[in-house]
């Protein structure tokens, strides 16, 4: 993701992680992503998982690790 604009990085994250919503940082803020804590669609009252990072590369790593933790046993990517 090096050399990309913030908009390019958001598009790449959304393609790679379709279950996630992604926010670009405002001035000097953190990159933020949110996804349901299960395979159910998001709804009021259901748990959600938030991830924060200084860079889009770091955020992608956190998102990938969370997705792998939530993947049912025996299910491949």
C-alpha positions in Angstrom: 0.0 0.0 0.0 3.0 2.3 -0.1 2.8 5.3 -2.4 -1.0 5.2 -2.6 -3.4 8.0 -1.6 -5.7 7.5 1.4 -8.6 7.0 -1.0 -6.6 4.2 -2.8 -5.8 2.6 0.5 -9.5 2.6 1.6 -10.6 1.1 -1.7 -7.9 -1.7 -1.4 -9.0 -2.4 2.2 -12.6 -2.6 1.2 -11.9 -5.0 -1.6 -9.7 -7.2 0.6 -12.0 -7.1 3.6 -15.7 -6.9 2.4 -17.2 -7.5 5.9 -15.5 -4.4 7.2 -16.4 -0.7 7.2 -13.3 1.6 7.0 -12.7 5.2 8.0 -9.7 7.3 6.9 -8.1 9.3 9.6 -8.8 13.0 10.0 -5.7 15.1 10.6 -3.2 13.0 12.4 -5.9 10.5 13.6 -6.0 6.8 13.4 -7.3 4.5 10.6 -10.5 2.8 11.9 -12.4 -0.3 10.9 -15.5 -2.0 12.1 -17.2 -5.4 11.5 -19.8 -7.7 13.0 -18.5 -10.0 15.6 -20.2 -12.9 13.8 -21.3 -13.9 10.3 -24.7 -12.3 11.0 -25.4 -9.0 9.2 -24.9 -5.9 11.4 -28.0 -5.0 13.5 -28.7 -2.9 16.6 -27.7 -4.7 19.7 -25.3 -7.2 18.0 -21.7 -7.1 19.0 -19.2 -5.3 16.7 -15.4 -5.4 16.6 -13.4 -2.2 16.2 -9.8 -2.0 15.0 -7.5 1.1 15.0 -4.1 1.6 13.6 -1.7 4.4 12.6 -1.4 3.2 8.9 -3.5 1.3 6.4 -0.9 -1.5 6.3 -1.1 -1.9 10.1 -4.9 -1.8 10.0 -4.9 -4.5 7.3 -2.8 -6.8 9.5 -5.2 -6.3 12.4 -8.3 -6.9 10.2 -6.7 -10.1 8.8 -5.9 -11.4 12.3 -9.4 -10.7 13.5 -11.0 -12.4 10.5 -8.8 -15.4 11.1 -9.9 -15.6 14.7 -13.5 -15.5 13.7 -13.3 -18.0 10.9 -15.0 -21.3 11.8 -12.6 -24.3 12.2 -11.9 -26.1 9.0 -13.1 -23.2 6.8 -10.5 -21.9 4.3 -10.3 -18.3 3.1 
